Amino acid sequence: MTDLGIVIVNYNTRDLLRTCLQTVSASRGDFTFEVCVVDNCSSDGSAEMVAAEFPQVHRIVNAENRGYPAANNQGLRLMGYPDDPQAPRYALLLNPDTELPPDGLAKMLAFMDAHPEAGVAGPKLVRQDGSLDLACRRSFPSPEVSFYRFSGLARLFPKSPRFGRYNMTYLDPDVMTEVDAVVGAFMMVRREAIAQVGLMDEGFFMYGEDLDWCYRIKAAGWKVYYNPEVTVLHIKRAASGRNARAQVEFWRAMDHFYRKHYAAQTPWPLHVLILAAIWGRTMLERWRWRLAGVVAGSRKQVGRWRV
């Protein structure tokens, strides 16, 4: 039986994907693994690069960008999840903009084996400047926690156990701890947990699906751990950037997550305020998205005139 099934969803990050796969291939340890790259209709030759340079890697090439959870589910199904008892013992969702240390996978597998109550675990993720990627350990975005984050209180009081709960900034980043969620950039999940709760919710597109999966896995009785014994480089937002479409999808994901997990128990006046705030921010980002498209179109037209 294979120990680890790795799914990498790629969208126009060919060079980063190559480096990621090189670090995966260089992994050391007494374990077996297989890799599936799901390409979401890249235009940069990513799929062709994988076929030419990594022939041992499974490939799924989509004719359109199906989004992050749907593409991950394609790779997970290829490996037998959620129902096949012969699927790899653990699944790993891995972003193409990550670079693994040689012993990273072996250490994470050993951690999961040593913690049979763990349904999910993630490592310490660091940015290129060496700073902690705060998303690698999080609390669920309940109305209270989200208010602290988006009101600025979390930034003003990062060491407060109350206000700093979203990114758990009050905790030592080098101490292993149980958390609500880790990020889908590196998310190791136990096969039995997947069999119990199912695959990712395809109602999300590119944000929130990792939070939702952790929420469902914890609700099923499993624990989620942050394991800083392993450090992984994360070149964040390589595919999505900070473009307007990404921001629209972020707020759409927050709306979906809130309605799915918190709306039913939220008092009506607060419920209306939350929906109004999410709607207002989503409309603002949609307006920015359209404006960005208009500006880009104008620049192309100016270029044609200059020619």
C-alpha positions as CSV (number, residue, x, y, z in Angstrom):
1,M,0.0,0.0,0.0
2,T,1.3,3.5,-0.9
3,D,2.0,5.7,2.1
4,L,1.4,9.1,0.5
5,G,-0.7,10.4,-2.4
6,I,0.3,14.0,-3.4
7,V,-2.1,16.2,-5.4
8,I,-0.7,19.5,-6.9
9,V,-3.2,21.8,-8.6
10,N,-1.4,24.1,-11.1
11,Y,-2.4,27.2,-13.0
12,N,0.2,29.0,-15.0
13,T,3.1,28.4,-12.6
14,R,5.3,26.2,-14.8
15,D,8.7,27.2,-13.4
16,L,7.6,27.1,-9.8
17,L,5.9,23.7,-10.4
18,R,9.1,22.3,-11.9
19,T,11.0,23.3,-8.7
20,C,8.3,22.0,-6.5
21,L,8.4,18.6,-8.3
22,Q,12.2,18.5,-8.1
23,T,12.0,19.0,-4.3
24,V,9.3,16.3,-4.0
25,S,11.4,13.9,-6.1
26,A,14.5,14.6,-3.9
27,S,12.6,13.6,-0.7
28,R,14.4,11.1,1.5
29,G,13.0,8.5,3.8
30,D,11.5,5.0,4.0
31,F,8.1,5.6,2.4
32,T,6.4,5.3,-0.9
33,F,4.4,8.1,-2.7
34,E,2.8,9.0,-5.9
35,V,2.1,12.4,-7.4
36,C,-0.8,13.7,-9.5
37,V,-0.6,17.2,-11.1
38,V,-4.0,18.6,-12.1
39,D,-3.5,21.4,-14.6
40,N,-6.3,24.0,-14.6
41,C,-6.0,25.0,-18.3
42,S,-2.6,26.7,-18.0
43,S,-1.4,28.6,-21.0
44,D,2.3,28.6,-20.1
45,G,3.2,25.0,-21.1
46,S,2.9,23.6,-17.6
47,A,1.3,20.3,-18.6
48,E,3.8,19.7,-21.4
49,M,6.7,20.4,-19.0
50,V,5.4,17.8,-16.6
51,A,5.0,15.2,-19.3
52,A,8.5,15.8,-20.6
53,E,10.4,16.1,-17.4
54,F,8.4,14.1,-14.9
55,P,6.9,11.2,-16.8
56,Q,6.3,9.2,-13.5
57,V,3.8,11.9,-12.4
58,H,0.1,11.3,-13.1
59,R,-1.4,14.2,-15.1
60,I,-4.9,15.5,-15.4
61,V,-5.3,18.4,-17.9
62,N,-8.5,20.4,-17.7
63,A,-9.9,22.3,-20.6
64,E,-11.0,25.0,-18.3
65,N,-10.1,26.4,-14.9
66,R,-12.3,24.3,-12.6
67,G,-11.1,26.0,-9.4
68,Y,-9.0,24.7,-6.6
69,P,-11.3,22.3,-4.7
70,A,-12.7,20.7,-7.9
71,A,-9.3,20.1,-9.3
72,N,-8.0,18.7,-6.0
73,N,-11.0,16.3,-6.0
74,Q,-10.0,15.1,-9.4
75,G,-6.6,14.1,-8.2
76,L,-7.9,12.6,-5.0
77,R,-10.4,10.5,-6.9
78,L,-7.6,9.3,-9.3
79,M,-5.8,7.9,-6.2
80,G,-8.9,6.2,-4.9
81,Y,-10.3,8.6,-2.3
82,P,-12.7,8.7,-0.6
83,D,-13.9,5.1,-0.8
84,D,-11.1,2.8,-1.8
85,P,-9.5,1.2,1.3
86,Q,-6.3,0.7,-0.9
87,A,-5.9,4.5,-1.4
88,P,-2.6,5.9,0.0
89,R,-2.6,6.0,3.8
90,Y,-2.3,9.8,3.6
91,A,-3.2,12.4,1.1
92,L,-1.2,15.6,0.7
93,L,-2.5,18.7,-1.0
94,L,0.5,20.7,-2.1
95,N,0.8,24.0,-3.9
96,P,3.1,24.3,-6.9
97,D,4.7,27.4,-5.2
98,T,6.2,25.4,-2.4
99,E,9.6,23.9,-1.9
100,L,10.1,21.0,0.4
101,P,13.2,20.1,2.6
102,P,14.6,16.6,1.8
103,D,13.3,15.1,5.0
104,G,10.0,17.1,5.1
105,L,7.6,14.4,3.9
106,A,9.2,11.7,6.0
107,K,8.9,13.8,9.1
108,M,5.3,14.7,8.4
109,L,4.4,11.1,7.9
110,A,6.1,10.1,11.1
111,F,4.2,12.9,12.9
112,M,0.9,11.6,11.6
113,D,1.8,8.0,12.5
114,A,2.7,9.2,16.0
115,H,-0.7,11.0,16.4
116,P,-3.4,8.6,15.4
117,E,-6.0,11.1,16.5
118,A,-4.8,13.6,13.9
119,G,-7.0,13.9,10.8
120,V,-5.0,16.8,9.3
121,A,-1.6,18.3,9.9
122,G,0.4,21.0,8.3
123,P,4.0,22.3,8.7
124,K,5.5,25.7,9.4
125,L,5.3,27.7,6.2
126,V,7.7,30.6,5.6
127,R,7.8,33.3,3.0
128,Q,10.8,34.1,0.8
129,D,11.9,36.7,3.3
130,G,11.9,34.2,6.1
131,S,8.7,35.5,7.8
132,L,6.0,33.1,8.9
133,D,3.1,32.6,6.5
134,L,0.4,33.4,9.0
135,A,-2.2,31.2,7.1
136,C,-0.4,28.0,8.1
137,R,-2.2,27.9,11.5
138,R,-5.7,29.4,11.9
139,S,-8.9,29.5,13.9
140,F,-12.2,29.2,12.1
141,P,-13.6,32.6,10.8
142,S,-16.6,32.7,13.2
143,P,-18.4,36.1,13.2
144,E,-16.5,37.1,16.4
145,V,-13.0,36.0,15.1
146,S,-13.7,37.6,11.7
147,F,-14.7,40.9,13.3
148,Y,-11.4,41.0,15.2
149,R,-9.5,40.4,12.0
150,F,-11.3,42.7,9.6
151,S,-11.7,45.5,12.2
152,G,-8.0,45.8,12.6
153,L,-8.0,44.6,16.2
154,A,-6.0,41.5,15.3
155,R,-3.3,43.7,13.8
156,L,-3.2,46.1,16.7
157,F,-3.1,43.4,19.3
158,P,-1.4,40.4,17.7
159,K,-0.2,38.9,21.0
160,S,-3.8,38.9,22.5
161,P,-5.3,35.4,22.8
162,R,-8.6,37.1,22.1
163,F,-7.9,39.4,19.3
164,G,-5.2,37.4,17.6
165,R,-7.1,34.2,17.2
166,Y,-7.6,34.2,13.5
167,N,-3.9,33.6,12.7
168,M,-3.0,32.6,16.2
169,T,-0.3,35.3,16.4
170,Y,-0.2,35.0,20.1
171,L,1.5,31.6,19.9
172,D,5.1,30.8,19.5
173,P,5.6,29.7,15.9
174,D,8.0,27.0,16.9
175,V,5.7,25.1,19.2
176,M,3.5,22.3,18.0
177,T,-0.1,22.9,18.8
178,E,-3.6,21.8,18.0
179,V,-5.4,24.3,15.7
180,D,-8.7,24.7,13.9
181,A,-7.2,24.7,10.4
182,V,-4.0,24.6,8.3
183,V,-3.7,25.9,4.8
184,G,-4.2,24.0,1.6
185,A,-0.7,24.9,0.4
186,F,0.5,21.9,2.4
187,M,-2.3,19.9,4.0
188,M,-1.7,16.2,5.0
189,V,-5.0,14.3,5.5
190,R,-5.6,10.8,6.9
191,R,-7.3,8.4,4.5
192,E,-9.9,7.4,7.2
193,A,-10.8,11.1,7.7
194,I,-11.4,11.5,4.0
195,A,-13.5,8.4,3.9
196,Q,-15.6,9.7,6.8
197,V,-16.3,13.3,5.6
198,G,-15.9,13.0,1.8
199,L,-13.9,15.3,-0.5
200,M,-13.6,19.1,-0.7
201,D,-16.7,21.3,-1.2
202,E,-16.7,22.4,-4.8
203,G,-19.0,25.3,-3.9
204,F,-15.8,27.1,-3.2
205,F,-13.5,28.2,-6.1
206,M,-10.1,29.2,-4.7
207,Y,-10.4,30.2,-1.1
208,G,-12.1,28.7,2.0
209,E,-12.2,25.1,0.9
210,D,-9.3,24.2,3.2
211,L,-11.0,25.8,6.2
212,D,-14.2,24.0,5.3
213,W,-12.5,20.6,5.0
214,C,-10.8,21.1,8.4
215,Y,-14.1,22.2,9.9
216,R,-15.8,19.0,8.7
217,I,-13.0,16.8,9.8
218,K,-12.8,18.3,13.2
219,A,-16.6,18.0,13.5
220,A,-16.2,14.3,12.8
221,G,-14.0,13.9,15.9
222,W,-10.5,14.2,14.4
223,K,-7.8,16.7,15.5
224,V,-5.9,19.2,13.3
225,Y,-2.2,19.9,14.1
226,Y,0.4,22.5,13.3
227,N,3.8,20.9,13.2
228,P,6.7,23.3,13.1
229,E,9.3,20.5,13.1
230,V,9.0,20.7,9.4
231,T,9.6,24.1,7.6
232,V,8.4,24.5,4.0
233,L,9.0,27.5,1.7
234,H,5.8,29.1,0.3
235,I,6.1,31.6,-2.5
236,K,2.6,32.8,-1.8
237,R,0.0,34.0,-4.4
238,A,2.2,32.9,-7.3
239,A,-0.9,31.9,-9.3
240,S,-3.6,34.2,-8.0
241,G,-1.5,37.3,-7.2
242,R,-3.4,40.1,-5.7
243,N,-5.7,40.6,-8.6
244,A,-9.3,41.7,-8.4
245,R,-10.7,38.3,-9.3
246,A,-8.9,36.7,-6.4
247,Q,-10.4,39.2,-4.0
248,V,-13.9,38.6,-5.4
249,E,-13.5,34.9,-4.8
250,F,-12.2,35.5,-1.3
251,W,-15.3,37.3,-0.3
252,R,-17.5,34.9,-2.1
253,A,-15.8,32.1,-0.2
254,M,-16.4,33.9,3.1
255,D,-20.1,34.2,2.3
256,H,-20.3,30.5,1.5
257,F,-18.5,29.4,4.6
258,Y,-20.6,31.7,6.8
259,R,-23.9,30.5,5.4
260,K,-22.8,26.9,5.6
261,H,-21.5,26.8,9.2
262,Y,-22.6,29.9,11.2
263,A,-25.7,31.5,9.7
264,A,-28.2,29.1,11.4
265,Q,-27.0,30.0,14.9
266,T,-26.4,33.7,14.4
267,P,-29.0,36.1,15.9
268,W,-31.0,37.7,13.1
269,P,-29.8,41.4,13.5
270,L,-26.2,40.2,13.5
271,H,-26.9,37.9,10.6
272,V,-28.2,40.8,8.5
273,L,-25.2,42.9,9.4
274,I,-22.8,40.2,8.4
275,L,-24.5,39.5,5.1
276,A,-24.6,43.2,4.3
277,A,-20.9,43.6,5.1
278,I,-19.9,40.6,2.9
279,W,-22.2,41.8,0.1
280,G,-20.8,45.3,0.2
281,R,-17.2,44.1,0.1
282,T,-17.9,41.6,-2.7
283,M,-19.6,44.4,-4.8
284,L,-16.6,46.6,-4.2
285,E,-14.2,44.0,-5.4
286,R,-16.4,43.2,-8.4
287,W,-16.3,46.8,-9.3
288,R,-12.5,46.8,-9.0
289,W,-12.3,43.7,-11.1
290,R,-14.4,45.3,-13.9
291,L,-12.4,48.5,-13.7
292,A,-9.1,46.5,-13.9
293,G,-10.5,44.9,-17.1
294,V,-11.4,48.2,-18.6
295,V,-8.0,49.6,-17.8
296,A,-6.3,46.6,-19.3
297,G,-8.4,46.8,-22.4
298,S,-7.6,50.5,-22.8
299,R,-3.9,49.8,-22.5
300,K,-4.1,47.2,-25.2
301,Q,-5.9,49.6,-27.5
302,V,-3.3,52.3,-26.8
303,G,-0.6,49.8,-27.7
304,R,-2.4,49.1,-31.0
305,W,-2.6,52.8,-31.8
306,R,1.1,53.2,-31.1
307,V,1.9,50.4,-33.5
